[in-house]
């Protein structure tokens, strides 16, 4: 009986050392709202539990696809124009692959937006309706157009169907993509007039 009790704590210590020393590879693939790959997205790992006094989470030195010890982590993924993703990740196997989809970021009122202009052929069209395609949280927008360019705020990056109207009559219908803020969309370049 004495031998069994004496050997038991050593077995527990050996078991704990074995679990602590295990590690695995963690790989992350990131896509945009429409499923397009975002290879230059930034993925960072943090300790899941914040430090007791400061409340801060320690960032780990980790390269995507690299090896880390088994455990619980917080994964933060970011890319310009998209909302940051935060998720809890448990790594308890030799390899784990994750697919993270990012939602498009919103431009808030007063922030930079997008400029909309139209070709001379459609200058008489005074209104545009933008209908989002594959955009989470996107809303249909109706804007009165000024001569030259019109600045539109509170838009999301992504694909839209753009319809130009003249007194309620549809003049033009086309697919457009907003890839960056403060860019200019010129409507009427890819379509013919609708009779």
DAWO-V348360 format. One record per pair of residues at least 24 apart in sequence whose C-alpha atoms are under 8 Angstrom apart, sorted by the first residue. I is the first residue (numbers start at 1). J is the second residue. Records with the same first field share a line. If there is no record, write none. Layout:
# DAWO-V348360
I: J + J
This chain:
# DAWO-V348360
19: 70
20: 69 + 70
21: 69
22: 69 + 70
23: 67 + 68 + 69 + 70 + 92 + 93 + 94
24: 67 + 68 + 69 + 70 + 91 + 92 + 93 + 94 + 95 + 96
25: 65 + 66 + 67 + 68 + 94 + 95 + 96
26: 64 + 65 + 66 + 67 + 68 + 91 + 95 + 96 + 97 + 98
27: 64 + 65 + 66 + 95 + 96 + 97 + 98
28: 64 + 65 + 97 + 98 + 99 + 100
29: 97 + 98 + 99 + 100
30: 99 + 100 + 101 + 102
31: 99 + 100 + 101 + 102
32: 82 + 101 + 102 + 103 + 104
33: 101 + 102 + 103 + 104 + 134 + 135 + 136
34: 134 + 135 + 158
35: 101
38: 79
40: 79
41: 77 + 78 + 79
42: 77 + 78 + 79
43: 75 + 76 + 77 + 78
44: 75 + 76 + 77
45: 73 + 74 + 75 + 76
46: 73 + 74 + 75 + 76
47: 72 + 73 + 74
48: 72 + 73 + 74 + 88
49: 73
78: 102
81: 105 + 106 + 157 + 180
103: 135 + 136
104: 135 + 136 + 156 + 157 + 158
105: 156 + 157
106: 154 + 155 + 156 + 157
107: 153 + 154 + 155 + 156
108: 153 + 154 + 155
109: 153 + 154
110: 153
111: 153 + 154
112: 153 + 181 + 182
113: 151 + 152 + 153 + 154 + 155 + 181 + 182 + 183
114: 151 + 152 + 153 + 155 + 178 + 181 + 182 + 183 + 184 + 185
115: 149 + 150 + 151 + 152 + 182 + 183 + 184 + 185
116: 149 + 150 + 151 + 152 + 184 + 185 + 186 + 187
117: 148 + 149 + 150 + 184 + 185 + 186 + 187
118: 148 + 149 + 185 + 186 + 187 + 188 + 189
119: 186 + 187 + 188 + 189
121: 188
122: 164 + 171 + 172 + 188
123: 147
124: 166
125: 164 + 165 + 166 + 167 + 171
126: 164 + 165 + 166 + 167
127: 164 + 165 + 166
128: 162 + 163 + 164 + 165
129: 162 + 163 + 164
130: 160 + 161 + 162 + 163
131: 160 + 161 + 162
132: 158 + 159 + 160 + 161
133: 158 + 159 + 160 + 161
134: 158 + 159
135: 159
157: 181
162: 187
170: 194
171: 195
